Amino acid sequence: MVQDGSKGEVVTTSDAPREKKPGAFSRMALFIRQVFAELRKVVTPTRQELLKYTAVVLGFVVVMMALVYGLDVLFVWVTTVVFGTPGTVTGG
């Protein structure tokens, strides 16, 4: 790399050697090695931790279902108040 004196920018020269890009198969092999290295870092939870996590998830799902059900009932009530009961004819 050479520093350009006029603007202070760093530029590369064309005669500088470039690093070779690894081939497709070597990149795939590197990826697989990195995947196995990350999988070795994984810690499986104990039975007690797994039961606790399951209870937390199920509790959260029940709370969210109750919230959605409550909002559904509220919106049905609001639309009934605003638009009236379906099937009834008013007037004449």
N, C-alpha and C positions, 0 to 999 in steps of 0.2 A: 504494500500500500504506500501511496505517496501523498503527501499533503500539498494541496494546491495553494500557492503563495498568495494569489490575488483575493480569494474569498475565504481562505482558511478551512476549506472542505477537504475531507479525506476521500481520495478516489483510488481505485485499483488500476494497475497497469495491465495491459493485455498480455505481457510476457510472464506474468506471475503464474506459478503452477496452481492448478485448481485441485481440490480434493475430489477423488472419484466417489461417485454416489454408489452405495452398495446395490447389488442386484436384487431382483424381486424375491428370490428364494431366501437370500440371506436376511432380507428385511422381515420376511414372514417368520423365519427361525428366531430372529431376535424378538419379535413380538410374542411368540409362543413362550420363549424363555422368560420374558418379563411377566407374562400372565401367570406362569407357575411360581415365579418369585413372589408375586402379590398374593397368590392363593396360600402360600406357606405362612403369610402373616395373619391369615384369618383365624379368629378365635371363636370356637363354637360355644354357645351359651350352655350353662348347666341346666339340669331339669328344672330347678327352682326358678332360675332366671327366665327360662322359656315359658313356664306357666305364668309368671308375673307379666311378661311382655304380652302374652296372649290375652290375659285379663284386661290389660290396659287397652289393647286394640278393640276387644269386644265392647268394653265400656264406652269407648269413643264412638264406635259405630252405633250403639244404642242411643247415645246422646244426640248424634247427628240425625238419626231416624226420627227421634221425638221432635227435633227442631223442624225438620222438613214436614212432618205430619202437622205440627202446629201451624206452620205457615200456610199449608194447604187448606186447613180448616178456616183460617183467617181469610184467605183470598176467596174461598167459596162464600163465606158470609158477606164479605164486601161486595162481591159481584151480585149476590142475591139482593142486597139492599139497594144497590145502584140500578140494576136492570129489572128487578122484580122476580117473582117466581115463574119459572117456565111453564107454559101451558095454560096460564090464566089470561083471559081476555078482559080488558077494562073498557068501559064506555058502552054505549048504545045498544 
